[in-house]
Amino acid sequence: MDATVAVTAVRDAGPQTIAIEFEAPAGLDAEPGQFLKLTGVVNGEEYARFYTLSSPGVDDTFEITVGIDPEEAGPFSEFLLELGAGDTIDIAGPFGRSFYEGEPRAVVLAGGPGVGPAVGIGEAAVADGNEVAIVYRTDAPAHQDRLEALRDTGASVVVTDGDIDEHVAAAVGTDAAEQVFVYGFEGFIDDASAALDAAGVDPDDAKAENFG
């Protein structure tokens, strides 16, 4: 669907990271792990970028998480950073097939900005009474409060800035109903695939989203 939505809140989510909450338009049905296209006009030029849902679904609102690197941020990133409650932006979607569908056990491997779908899937799984394990590789953790809240529910959450092989091996199990999700940039996708293969899990069975 295409819609114009209003910002309801902008929150600091960690180092160089913000979470933007929008009012959900009627009829928007998106699951954690899917992504939306955001479009805006900056200095007379139209920009469009894709962002993965970081809320556990869509209710009255939905959320995306945006990483802002001051040295690499382009005009659209700066535009998003300046948004405030009441501002509007155009969206389209949802897109993507690598999303949570109520699997009894979810293992989420997240690199960098992959933390957005990781916390969304984690919270959705916990709300459904399902199991979740998250392995998050970063040197600048975001959404630490939400990750800690997931730990408090009994979810397995590992945050590391190093090798993930050992953590992936500990997270995956033998449950036939388990689903592995992988989100991050290409280098992380490659590392996660290698770690899954070493742990005896076929990487092709994972639901993966490459951020570029």
PyMOL commands that place a pseudoatom at each C-alpha (Angstrom):
pseudoatom trace, name=CA, resn=MET, resi=1, chain=A, elem=C, hetatm=0, pos=[0.000, 0.000, 0.000]
pseudoatom trace, name=CA, resn=ASP, resi=2, chain=A, elem=C, hetatm=0, pos=[0.980, 3.639, -0.428]
pseudoatom trace, name=CA, resn=ALA, resi=3, chain=A, elem=C, hetatm=0, pos=[0.245, 6.151, 2.313]
pseudoatom trace, name=CA, resn=THR, resi=4, chain=A, elem=C, hetatm=0, pos=[1.366, 9.360, 3.963]
pseudoatom trace, name=CA, resn=VAL, resi=5, chain=A, elem=C, hetatm=0, pos=[2.021, 8.833, 7.653]
pseudoatom trace, name=CA, resn=ALA, resi=6, chain=A, elem=C, hetatm=0, pos=[2.723, 11.127, 10.578]
pseudoatom trace, name=CA, resn=VAL, resi=7, chain=A, elem=C, hetatm=0, pos=[5.584, 10.783, 13.034]
pseudoatom trace, name=CA, resn=THR, resi=8, chain=A, elem=C, hetatm=0, pos=[4.381, 10.151, 16.584]
pseudoatom trace, name=CA, resn=ALA, resi=9, chain=A, elem=C, hetatm=0, pos=[7.750, 9.908, 18.343]
pseudoatom trace, name=CA, resn=VAL, resi=10, chain=A, elem=C, hetatm=0, pos=[11.498, 9.899, 17.733]
pseudoatom trace, name=CA, resn=ARG, resi=11, chain=A, elem=C, hetatm=0, pos=[13.715, 8.186, 20.306]
pseudoatom trace, name=CA, resn=ASP, resi=12, chain=A, elem=C, hetatm=0, pos=[17.421, 7.747, 20.867]
pseudoatom trace, name=CA, resn=ALA, resi=13, chain=A, elem=C, hetatm=0, pos=[18.073, 4.018, 20.407]
pseudoatom trace, name=CA, resn=GLY, resi=14, chain=A, elem=C, hetatm=0, pos=[21.835, 3.931, 20.947]
pseudoatom trace, name=CA, resn=PRO, resi=15, chain=A, elem=C, hetatm=0, pos=[25.062, 5.255, 19.417]
pseudoatom trace, name=CA, resn=GLN, resi=16, chain=A, elem=C, hetatm=0, pos=[24.252, 7.049, 16.163]
pseudoatom trace, name=CA, resn=THR, resi=17, chain=A, elem=C, hetatm=0, pos=[20.855, 5.322, 16.101]
pseudoatom trace, name=CA, resn=ILE, resi=18, chain=A, elem=C, hetatm=0, pos=[17.295, 6.576, 16.344]
pseudoatom trace, name=CA, resn=ALA, resi=19, chain=A, elem=C, hetatm=0, pos=[13.944, 4.821, 16.398]
pseudoatom trace, name=CA, resn=ILE, resi=20, chain=A, elem=C, hetatm=0, pos=[11.117, 6.586, 14.584]
pseudoatom trace, name=CA, resn=GLU, resi=21, chain=A, elem=C, hetatm=0, pos=[7.523, 5.718, 15.432]
pseudoatom trace, name=CA, resn=PHE, resi=22, chain=A, elem=C, hetatm=0, pos=[4.755, 6.480, 12.932]
pseudoatom trace, name=CA, resn=GLU, resi=23, chain=A, elem=C, hetatm=0, pos=[0.993, 6.476, 13.088]
pseudoatom trace, name=CA, resn=ALA, resi=24, chain=A, elem=C, hetatm=0, pos=[-0.172, 3.394, 11.201]
pseudoatom trace, name=CA, resn=PRO, resi=25, chain=A, elem=C, hetatm=0, pos=[-2.541, 3.994, 8.288]
pseudoatom trace, name=CA, resn=ALA, resi=26, chain=A, elem=C, hetatm=0, pos=[-5.691, 1.911, 8.076]
pseudoatom trace, name=CA, resn=GLY, resi=27, chain=A, elem=C, hetatm=0, pos=[-5.044, -1.329, 6.271]
pseudoatom trace, name=CA, resn=LEU, resi=28, chain=A, elem=C, hetatm=0, pos=[-1.280, -1.533, 6.831]
pseudoatom trace, name=CA, resn=ASP, resi=29, chain=A, elem=C, hetatm=0, pos=[-0.401, -5.134, 7.674]
pseudoatom trace, name=CA, resn=ALA, resi=30, chain=A, elem=C, hetatm=0, pos=[3.322, -5.743, 8.169]
pseudoatom trace, name=CA, resn=GLU, resi=31, chain=A, elem=C, hetatm=0, pos=[5.221, -8.343, 10.161]
pseudoatom trace, name=CA, resn=PRO, resi=32, chain=A, elem=C, hetatm=0, pos=[8.577, -7.949, 11.955]
pseudoatom trace, name=CA, resn=GLY, resi=33, chain=A, elem=C, hetatm=0, pos=[11.296, -8.641, 9.404]
pseudoatom trace, name=CA, resn=GLN, resi=34, chain=A, elem=C, hetatm=0, pos=[9.450, -6.997, 6.537]
pseudoatom trace, name=CA, resn=PHE, resi=35, chain=A, elem=C, hetatm=0, pos=[10.504, -3.587, 5.273]
pseudoatom trace, name=CA, resn=LEU, resi=36, chain=A, elem=C, hetatm=0, pos=[8.902, -0.377, 4.045]
pseudoatom trace, name=CA, resn=LYS, resi=37, chain=A, elem=C, hetatm=0, pos=[9.993, 2.186, 1.474]
pseudoatom trace, name=CA, resn=LEU, resi=38, chain=A, elem=C, hetatm=0, pos=[10.182, 5.719, 2.837]
pseudoatom trace, name=CA, resn=THR, resi=39, chain=A, elem=C, hetatm=0, pos=[10.150, 8.614, 0.390]
pseudoatom trace, name=CA, resn=GLY, resi=40, chain=A, elem=C, hetatm=0, pos=[10.863, 12.260, 1.040]
pseudoatom trace, name=CA, resn=VAL, resi=41, chain=A, elem=C, hetatm=0, pos=[11.890, 15.426, -0.757]
pseudoatom trace, name=CA, resn=VAL, resi=42, chain=A, elem=C, hetatm=0, pos=[15.114, 17.112, 0.324]
pseudoatom trace, name=CA, resn=ASN, resi=43, chain=A, elem=C, hetatm=0, pos=[16.106, 20.408, -1.288]
pseudoatom trace, name=CA, resn=GLY, resi=44, chain=A, elem=C, hetatm=0, pos=[13.790, 19.726, -4.205]
pseudoatom trace, name=CA, resn=GLU, resi=45, chain=A, elem=C, hetatm=0, pos=[15.137, 16.211, -4.870]
pseudoatom trace, name=CA, resn=GLU, resi=46, chain=A, elem=C, hetatm=0, pos=[13.179, 13.055, -4.116]
pseudoatom trace, name=CA, resn=TYR, resi=47, chain=A, elem=C, hetatm=0, pos=[14.878, 10.285, -2.134]
pseudoatom trace, name=CA, resn=ALA, resi=48, chain=A, elem=C, hetatm=0, pos=[13.632, 6.790, -1.312]
pseudoatom trace, name=CA, resn=ARG, resi=49, chain=A, elem=C, hetatm=0, pos=[15.155, 4.251, 1.093]
pseudoatom trace, name=CA, resn=PHE, resi=50, chain=A, elem=C, hetatm=0, pos=[14.054, 0.939, 2.561]
pseudoatom trace, name=CA, resn=TYR, resi=51, chain=A, elem=C, hetatm=0, pos=[13.852, 0.352, 6.321]
pseudoatom trace, name=CA, resn=THR, resi=52, chain=A, elem=C, hetatm=0, pos=[12.971, -2.823, 8.178]
pseudoatom trace, name=CA, resn=LEU, resi=53, chain=A, elem=C, hetatm=0, pos=[10.225, -2.822, 10.773]
pseudoatom trace, name=CA, resn=SER, resi=54, chain=A, elem=C, hetatm=0, pos=[11.652, -2.806, 14.297]
pseudoatom trace, name=CA, resn=SER, resi=55, chain=A, elem=C, hetatm=0, pos=[8.341, -2.987, 16.137]
pseudoatom trace, name=CA, resn=PRO, resi=56, chain=A, elem=C, hetatm=0, pos=[6.779, -6.402, 16.834]
pseudoatom trace, name=CA, resn=GLY, resi=57, chain=A, elem=C, hetatm=0, pos=[4.132, -5.709, 14.204]
pseudoatom trace, name=CA, resn=VAL, resi=58, chain=A, elem=C, hetatm=0, pos=[1.690, -2.945, 13.364]
pseudoatom trace, name=CA, resn=ASP, resi=59, chain=A, elem=C, hetatm=0, pos=[-0.992, -1.745, 15.756]
pseudoatom trace, name=CA, resn=ASP, resi=60, chain=A, elem=C, hetatm=0, pos=[-1.906, 1.931, 16.092]
pseudoatom trace, name=CA, resn=THR, resi=61, chain=A, elem=C, hetatm=0, pos=[1.740, 2.691, 15.353]
pseudoatom trace, name=CA, resn=PHE, resi=62, chain=A, elem=C, hetatm=0, pos=[4.803, 1.055, 13.841]
pseudoatom trace, name=CA, resn=GLU, resi=63, chain=A, elem=C, hetatm=0, pos=[8.513, 1.700, 14.186]
pseudoatom trace, name=CA, resn=ILE, resi=64, chain=A, elem=C, hetatm=0, pos=[11.685, 1.691, 12.120]
pseudoatom trace, name=CA, resn=THR, resi=65, chain=A, elem=C, hetatm=0, pos=[15.267, 2.015, 13.334]
pseudoatom trace, name=CA, resn=VAL, resi=66, chain=A, elem=C, hetatm=0, pos=[17.715, 4.278, 11.526]
pseudoatom trace, name=CA, resn=GLY, resi=67, chain=A, elem=C, hetatm=0, pos=[21.485, 4.234, 11.913]
pseudoatom trace, name=CA, resn=ILE, resi=68, chain=A, elem=C, hetatm=0, pos=[23.150, 7.593, 11.251]
pseudoatom trace, name=CA, resn=ASP, resi=69, chain=A, elem=C, hetatm=0, pos=[26.878, 7.687, 10.544]
pseudoatom trace, name=CA, resn=PRO, resi=70, chain=A, elem=C, hetatm=0, pos=[27.894, 11.380, 10.708]
pseudoatom trace, name=CA, resn=GLU, resi=71, chain=A, elem=C, hetatm=0, pos=[30.773, 10.764, 8.289]
pseudoatom trace, name=CA, resn=GLU, resi=72, chain=A, elem=C, hetatm=0, pos=[28.661, 8.964, 5.700]
pseudoatom trace, name=CA, resn=ALA, resi=73, chain=A, elem=C, hetatm=0, pos=[25.125, 10.263, 6.231]
pseudoatom trace, name=CA, resn=GLY, resi=74, chain=A, elem=C, hetatm=0, pos=[23.484, 11.502, 3.055]
pseudoatom trace, name=CA, resn=PRO, resi=75, chain=A, elem=C, hetatm=0, pos=[20.733, 14.096, 2.666]
pseudoatom trace, name=CA, resn=PHE, resi=76, chain=A, elem=C, hetatm=0, pos=[17.929, 11.607, 3.315]
pseudoatom trace, name=CA, resn=SER, resi=77, chain=A, elem=C, hetatm=0, pos=[19.497, 10.273, 6.509]
pseudoatom trace, name=CA, resn=GLU, resi=78, chain=A, elem=C, hetatm=0, pos=[19.866, 13.842, 7.755]
pseudoatom trace, name=CA, resn=PHE, resi=79, chain=A, elem=C, hetatm=0, pos=[16.240, 14.475, 6.762]
pseudoatom trace, name=CA, resn=LEU, resi=80, chain=A, elem=C, hetatm=0, pos=[15.089, 11.512, 8.865]
pseudoatom trace, name=CA, resn=LEU, resi=81, chain=A, elem=C, hetatm=0, pos=[17.240, 12.653, 11.779]
pseudoatom trace, name=CA, resn=GLU, resi=82, chain=A, elem=C, hetatm=0, pos=[15.451, 16.002, 11.793]
pseudoatom trace, name=CA, resn=LEU, resi=83, chain=A, elem=C, hetatm=0, pos=[11.932, 14.526, 11.837]
pseudoatom trace, name=CA, resn=GLY, resi=84, chain=A, elem=C, hetatm=0, pos=[9.751, 15.281, 14.834]
pseudoatom trace, name=CA, resn=ALA, resi=85, chain=A, elem=C, hetatm=0, pos=[6.272, 14.447, 16.062]
pseudoatom trace, name=CA, resn=GLY, resi=86, chain=A, elem=C, hetatm=0, pos=[3.671, 15.663, 13.571]
pseudoatom trace, name=CA, resn=ASP, resi=87, chain=A, elem=C, hetatm=0, pos=[5.960, 15.623, 10.535]
pseudoatom trace, name=CA, resn=THR, resi=88, chain=A, elem=C, hetatm=0, pos=[4.810, 13.428, 7.655]
pseudoatom trace, name=CA, resn=ILE, resi=89, chain=A, elem=C, hetatm=0, pos=[6.475, 11.122, 5.145]
pseudoatom trace, name=CA, resn=ASP, resi=90, chain=A, elem=C, hetatm=0, pos=[5.322, 8.848, 2.339]
pseudoatom trace, name=CA, resn=ILE, resi=91, chain=A, elem=C, hetatm=0, pos=[5.602, 5.080, 2.721]
pseudoatom trace, name=CA, resn=ALA, resi=92, chain=A, elem=C, hetatm=0, pos=[5.004, 2.069, 0.474]
pseudoatom trace, name=CA, resn=GLY, resi=93, chain=A, elem=C, hetatm=0, pos=[4.938, -1.621, 1.283]
pseudoatom trace, name=CA, resn=PRO, resi=94, chain=A, elem=C, hetatm=0, pos=[5.430, -3.853, 3.087]
pseudoatom trace, name=CA, resn=PHE, resi=95, chain=A, elem=C, hetatm=0, pos=[8.026, -5.804, 1.134]
pseudoatom trace, name=CA, resn=GLY, resi=96, chain=A, elem=C, hetatm=0, pos=[10.107, -8.885, 1.837]
pseudoatom trace, name=CA, resn=ARG, resi=97, chain=A, elem=C, hetatm=0, pos=[9.568, -12.563, 2.571]
pseudoatom trace, name=CA, resn=SER, resi=98, chain=A, elem=C, hetatm=0, pos=[12.064, -13.023, 5.402]
pseudoatom trace, name=CA, resn=PHE, resi=99, chain=A, elem=C, hetatm=0, pos=[9.734, -12.267, 8.276]
pseudoatom trace, name=CA, resn=TYR, resi=100, chain=A, elem=C, hetatm=0, pos=[8.411, -13.854, 11.461]
pseudoatom trace, name=CA, resn=GLU, resi=101, chain=A, elem=C, hetatm=0, pos=[5.367, -16.065, 10.947]
pseudoatom trace, name=CA, resn=GLY, resi=102, chain=A, elem=C, hetatm=0, pos=[4.750, -17.377, 14.448]
pseudoatom trace, name=CA, resn=GLU, resi=103, chain=A, elem=C, hetatm=0, pos=[7.466, -20.030, 14.384]
pseudoatom trace, name=CA, resn=PRO, resi=104, chain=A, elem=C, hetatm=0, pos=[7.694, -21.878, 17.758]
pseudoatom trace, name=CA, resn=ARG, resi=105, chain=A, elem=C, hetatm=0, pos=[11.399, -21.048, 18.047]
pseudoatom trace, name=CA, resn=ALA, resi=106, chain=A, elem=C, hetatm=0, pos=[13.129, -18.123, 16.362]
pseudoatom trace, name=CA, resn=VAL, resi=107, chain=A, elem=C, hetatm=0, pos=[16.903, -17.731, 16.170]
pseudoatom trace, name=CA, resn=VAL, resi=108, chain=A, elem=C, hetatm=0, pos=[17.857, -14.258, 14.944]
pseudoatom trace, name=CA, resn=LEU, resi=109, chain=A, elem=C, hetatm=0, pos=[21.388, -13.487, 13.796]
pseudoatom trace, name=CA, resn=ALA, resi=110, chain=A, elem=C, hetatm=0, pos=[21.808, -9.729, 13.461]
pseudoatom trace, name=CA, resn=GLY, resi=111, chain=A, elem=C, hetatm=0, pos=[24.701, -7.623, 12.294]
pseudoatom trace, name=CA, resn=GLY, resi=112, chain=A, elem=C, hetatm=0, pos=[24.693, -3.846, 12.847]
pseudoatom trace, name=CA, resn=PRO, resi=113, chain=A, elem=C, hetatm=0, pos=[21.335, -2.476, 11.676]
pseudoatom trace, name=CA, resn=GLY, resi=114, chain=A, elem=C, hetatm=0, pos=[19.918, -5.999, 11.801]
pseudoatom trace, name=CA, resn=VAL, resi=115, chain=A, elem=C, hetatm=0, pos=[19.150, -5.272, 15.437]
pseudoatom trace, name=CA, resn=GLY, resi=116, chain=A, elem=C, hetatm=0, pos=[15.912, -3.574, 14.283]
pseudoatom trace, name=CA, resn=PRO, resi=117, chain=A, elem=C, hetatm=0, pos=[14.213, -6.717, 12.993]
pseudoatom trace, name=CA, resn=ALA, resi=118, chain=A, elem=C, hetatm=0, pos=[15.899, -8.717, 15.768]
pseudoatom trace, name=CA, resn=VAL, resi=119, chain=A, elem=C, hetatm=0, pos=[14.136, -6.858, 18.571]
pseudoatom trace, name=CA, resn=GLY, resi=120, chain=A, elem=C, hetatm=0, pos=[10.876, -6.772, 16.611]
pseudoatom trace, name=CA, resn=ILE, resi=121, chain=A, elem=C, hetatm=0, pos=[10.907, -10.524, 16.033]
pseudoatom trace, name=CA, resn=GLY, resi=122, chain=A, elem=C, hetatm=0, pos=[12.054, -11.173, 19.584]
pseudoatom trace, name=CA, resn=GLU, resi=123, chain=A, elem=C, hetatm=0, pos=[9.213, -9.195, 21.107]
pseudoatom trace, name=CA, resn=ALA, resi=124, chain=A, elem=C, hetatm=0, pos=[6.649, -10.749, 18.764]
pseudoatom trace, name=CA, resn=ALA, resi=125, chain=A, elem=C, hetatm=0, pos=[7.863, -14.259, 19.591]
pseudoatom trace, name=CA, resn=VAL, resi=126, chain=A, elem=C, hetatm=0, pos=[7.742, -13.598, 23.340]
pseudoatom trace, name=CA, resn=ALA, resi=127, chain=A, elem=C, hetatm=0, pos=[4.231, -12.155, 23.020]
pseudoatom trace, name=CA, resn=ASP, resi=128, chain=A, elem=C, hetatm=0, pos=[3.194, -15.347, 21.223]
pseudoatom trace, name=CA, resn=GLY, resi=129, chain=A, elem=C, hetatm=0, pos=[4.669, -17.525, 23.970]
pseudoatom trace, name=CA, resn=ASN, resi=130, chain=A, elem=C, hetatm=0, pos=[7.407, -18.800, 21.646]
pseudoatom trace, name=CA, resn=GLU, resi=131, chain=A, elem=C, hetatm=0, pos=[11.148, -19.195, 22.200]
pseudoatom trace, name=CA, resn=VAL, resi=132, chain=A, elem=C, hetatm=0, pos=[13.725, -16.777, 20.850]
pseudoatom trace, name=CA, resn=ALA, resi=133, chain=A, elem=C, hetatm=0, pos=[17.503, -16.548, 20.719]
pseudoatom trace, name=CA, resn=ILE, resi=134, chain=A, elem=C, hetatm=0, pos=[19.378, -13.518, 19.365]
pseudoatom trace, name=CA, resn=VAL, resi=135, chain=A, elem=C, hetatm=0, pos=[23.035, -13.242, 18.383]
pseudoatom trace, name=CA, resn=TYR, resi=136, chain=A, elem=C, hetatm=0, pos=[23.860, -9.600, 17.649]
pseudoatom trace, name=CA, resn=ARG, resi=137, chain=A, elem=C, hetatm=0, pos=[27.275, -8.517, 16.346]
pseudoatom trace, name=CA, resn=THR, resi=138, chain=A, elem=C, hetatm=0, pos=[28.169, -4.856, 16.690]
pseudoatom trace, name=CA, resn=ASP, resi=139, chain=A, elem=C, hetatm=0, pos=[30.733, -2.535, 18.233]
pseudoatom trace, name=CA, resn=ALA, resi=140, chain=A, elem=C, hetatm=0, pos=[28.040, 0.035, 19.064]
pseudoatom trace, name=CA, resn=PRO, resi=141, chain=A, elem=C, hetatm=0, pos=[24.983, -1.741, 20.562]
pseudoatom trace, name=CA, resn=ALA, resi=142, chain=A, elem=C, hetatm=0, pos=[21.556, -0.231, 19.903]
pseudoatom trace, name=CA, resn=HIS, resi=143, chain=A, elem=C, hetatm=0, pos=[18.214, -1.014, 21.550]
pseudoatom trace, name=CA, resn=GLN, resi=144, chain=A, elem=C, hetatm=0, pos=[19.999, -2.214, 24.679]
pseudoatom trace, name=CA, resn=ASP, resi=145, chain=A, elem=C, hetatm=0, pos=[16.934, -1.578, 26.841]
pseudoatom trace, name=CA, resn=ARG, resi=146, chain=A, elem=C, hetatm=0, pos=[14.771, -3.780, 24.647]
pseudoatom trace, name=CA, resn=LEU, resi=147, chain=A, elem=C, hetatm=0, pos=[17.407, -6.491, 24.456]
pseudoatom trace, name=CA, resn=GLU, resi=148, chain=A, elem=C, hetatm=0, pos=[17.673, -6.479, 28.257]
pseudoatom trace, name=CA, resn=ALA, resi=149, chain=A, elem=C, hetatm=0, pos=[13.879, -6.702, 28.533]
pseudoatom trace, name=CA, resn=LEU, resi=150, chain=A, elem=C, hetatm=0, pos=[13.969, -9.745, 26.260]
pseudoatom trace, name=CA, resn=ARG, resi=151, chain=A, elem=C, hetatm=0, pos=[16.603, -11.334, 28.514]
pseudoatom trace, name=CA, resn=ASP, resi=152, chain=A, elem=C, hetatm=0, pos=[14.305, -10.707, 31.470]
pseudoatom trace, name=CA, resn=THR, resi=153, chain=A, elem=C, hetatm=0, pos=[11.618, -12.805, 29.777]
pseudoatom trace, name=CA, resn=GLY, resi=154, chain=A, elem=C, hetatm=0, pos=[14.027, -15.727, 29.438]
pseudoatom trace, name=CA, resn=ALA, resi=155, chain=A, elem=C, hetatm=0, pos=[15.133, -15.122, 25.857]
pseudoatom trace, name=CA, resn=SER, resi=156, chain=A, elem=C, hetatm=0, pos=[18.753, -15.877, 24.988]
pseudoatom trace, name=CA, resn=VAL, resi=157, chain=A, elem=C, hetatm=0, pos=[20.498, -12.663, 23.903]
pseudoatom trace, name=CA, resn=VAL, resi=158, chain=A, elem=C, hetatm=0, pos=[24.193, -12.442, 23.039]
pseudoatom trace, name=CA, resn=VAL, resi=159, chain=A, elem=C, hetatm=0, pos=[25.856, -9.175, 22.019]
pseudoatom trace, name=CA, resn=THR, resi=160, chain=A, elem=C, hetatm=0, pos=[29.408, -9.447, 20.696]
pseudoatom trace, name=CA, resn=ASP, resi=161, chain=A, elem=C, hetatm=0, pos=[31.827, -7.457, 18.590]
pseudoatom trace, name=CA, resn=GLY, resi=162, chain=A, elem=C, hetatm=0, pos=[33.859, -10.518, 17.628]
pseudoatom trace, name=CA, resn=ASP, resi=163, chain=A, elem=C, hetatm=0, pos=[33.521, -13.967, 16.115]
pseudoatom trace, name=CA, resn=ILE, resi=164, chain=A, elem=C, hetatm=0, pos=[29.990, -15.355, 16.170]
pseudoatom trace, name=CA, resn=ASP, resi=165, chain=A, elem=C, hetatm=0, pos=[30.634, -19.052, 15.405]
pseudoatom trace, name=CA, resn=GLU, resi=166, chain=A, elem=C, hetatm=0, pos=[30.523, -20.257, 19.007]
pseudoatom trace, name=CA, resn=HIS, resi=167, chain=A, elem=C, hetatm=0, pos=[27.446, -18.185, 19.810]
pseudoatom trace, name=CA, resn=VAL, resi=168, chain=A, elem=C, hetatm=0, pos=[25.588, -19.381, 16.721]
pseudoatom trace, name=CA, resn=ALA, resi=169, chain=A, elem=C, hetatm=0, pos=[26.403, -22.999, 17.546]
pseudoatom trace, name=CA, resn=ALA, resi=170, chain=A, elem=C, hetatm=0, pos=[24.975, -22.488, 21.035]
pseudoatom trace, name=CA, resn=ALA, resi=171, chain=A, elem=C, hetatm=0, pos=[21.847, -20.727, 19.760]
pseudoatom trace, name=CA, resn=VAL, resi=172, chain=A, elem=C, hetatm=0, pos=[20.698, -23.186, 17.111]
pseudoatom trace, name=CA, resn=GLY, resi=173, chain=A, elem=C, hetatm=0, pos=[19.047, -26.424, 18.128]
pseudoatom trace, name=CA, resn=THR, resi=174, chain=A, elem=C, hetatm=0, pos=[17.583, -29.558, 16.660]
pseudoatom trace, name=CA, resn=ASP, resi=175, chain=A, elem=C, hetatm=0, pos=[13.924, -28.520, 16.859]
pseudoatom trace, name=CA, resn=ALA, resi=176, chain=A, elem=C, hetatm=0, pos=[12.402, -29.110, 13.441]
pseudoatom trace, name=CA, resn=ALA, resi=177, chain=A, elem=C, hetatm=0, pos=[10.099, -26.131, 14.037]
pseudoatom trace, name=CA, resn=GLU, resi=178, chain=A, elem=C, hetatm=0, pos=[13.036, -23.766, 14.629]
pseudoatom trace, name=CA, resn=GLN, resi=179, chain=A, elem=C, hetatm=0, pos=[13.496, -20.935, 12.134]
pseudoatom trace, name=CA, resn=VAL, resi=180, chain=A, elem=C, hetatm=0, pos=[16.741, -19.031, 11.678]
pseudoatom trace, name=CA, resn=PHE, resi=181, chain=A, elem=C, hetatm=0, pos=[16.619, -15.387, 10.560]
pseudoatom trace, name=CA, resn=VAL, resi=182, chain=A, elem=C, hetatm=0, pos=[19.676, -13.447, 9.356]
pseudoatom trace, name=CA, resn=TYR, resi=183, chain=A, elem=C, hetatm=0, pos=[19.760, -9.658, 8.909]
pseudoatom trace, name=CA, resn=GLY, resi=184, chain=A, elem=C, hetatm=0, pos=[22.716, -7.427, 8.101]
pseudoatom trace, name=CA, resn=PHE, resi=185, chain=A, elem=C, hetatm=0, pos=[25.152, -6.255, 5.474]
pseudoatom trace, name=CA, resn=GLU, resi=186, chain=A, elem=C, hetatm=0, pos=[26.739, -8.697, 3.033]
pseudoatom trace, name=CA, resn=GLY, resi=187, chain=A, elem=C, hetatm=0, pos=[29.845, -9.360, 5.133]
pseudoatom trace, name=CA, resn=PHE, resi=188, chain=A, elem=C, hetatm=0, pos=[27.731, -10.354, 8.116]
pseudoatom trace, name=CA, resn=ILE, resi=189, chain=A, elem=C, hetatm=0, pos=[25.450, -12.516, 5.965]
pseudoatom trace, name=CA, resn=ASP, resi=190, chain=A, elem=C, hetatm=0, pos=[28.537, -14.398, 4.752]
pseudoatom trace, name=CA, resn=ASP, resi=191, chain=A, elem=C, hetatm=0, pos=[29.867, -14.855, 8.290]
pseudoatom trace, name=CA, resn=ALA, resi=192, chain=A, elem=C, hetatm=0, pos=[26.474, -15.974, 9.599]
pseudoatom trace, name=CA, resn=SER, resi=193, chain=A, elem=C, hetatm=0, pos=[26.103, -18.466, 6.750]
pseudoatom trace, name=CA, resn=ALA, resi=194, chain=A, elem=C, hetatm=0, pos=[29.534, -19.922, 7.513]
pseudoatom trace, name=CA, resn=ALA, resi=195, chain=A, elem=C, hetatm=0, pos=[28.685, -20.157, 11.218]
pseudoatom trace, name=CA, resn=LEU, resi=196, chain=A, elem=C, hetatm=0, pos=[25.403, -21.921, 10.482]
pseudoatom trace, name=CA, resn=ASP, resi=197, chain=A, elem=C, hetatm=0, pos=[27.130, -24.361, 8.159]
pseudoatom trace, name=CA, resn=ALA, resi=198, chain=A, elem=C, hetatm=0, pos=[29.738, -25.115, 10.841]
pseudoatom trace, name=CA, resn=ALA, resi=199, chain=A, elem=C, hetatm=0, pos=[26.921, -25.717, 13.333]
pseudoatom trace, name=CA, resn=GLY, resi=200, chain=A, elem=C, hetatm=0, pos=[25.259, -28.231, 11.007]
pseudoatom trace, name=CA, resn=VAL, resi=201, chain=A, elem=C, hetatm=0, pos=[22.447, -25.942, 9.854]
pseudoatom trace, name=CA, resn=ASP, resi=202, chain=A, elem=C, hetatm=0, pos=[21.830, -25.402, 6.147]
pseudoatom trace, name=CA, resn=PRO, resi=203, chain=A, elem=C, hetatm=0, pos=[22.188, -21.632, 5.530]
pseudoatom trace, name=CA, resn=ASP, resi=204, chain=A, elem=C, hetatm=0, pos=[19.715, -21.939, 2.645]
pseudoatom trace, name=CA, resn=ASP, resi=205, chain=A, elem=C, hetatm=0, pos=[17.008, -22.766, 5.191]
pseudoatom trace, name=CA, resn=ALA, resi=206, chain=A, elem=C, hetatm=0, pos=[17.458, -19.401, 6.907]
pseudoatom trace, name=CA, resn=LYS, resi=207, chain=A, elem=C, hetatm=0, pos=[15.247, -16.428, 6.194]
pseudoatom trace, name=CA, resn=ALA, resi=208, chain=A, elem=C, hetatm=0, pos=[17.872, -13.817, 5.302]
pseudoatom trace, name=CA, resn=GLU, resi=209, chain=A, elem=C, hetatm=0, pos=[17.799, -10.157, 4.317]
pseudoatom trace, name=CA, resn=ASN, resi=210, chain=A, elem=C, hetatm=0, pos=[20.954, -8.596, 2.884]
pseudoatom trace, name=CA, resn=PHE, resi=211, chain=A, elem=C, hetatm=0, pos=[21.119, -4.852, 3.577]
pseudoatom trace, name=CA, resn=GLY, resi=212, chain=A, elem=C, hetatm=0, pos=[23.730, -4.307, 0.874]
for i in range(1, 212): cmd.bond("trace and resi %d" % i, "trace and resi %d" % (i + 1))
show_as sticks, trace
zoom trace
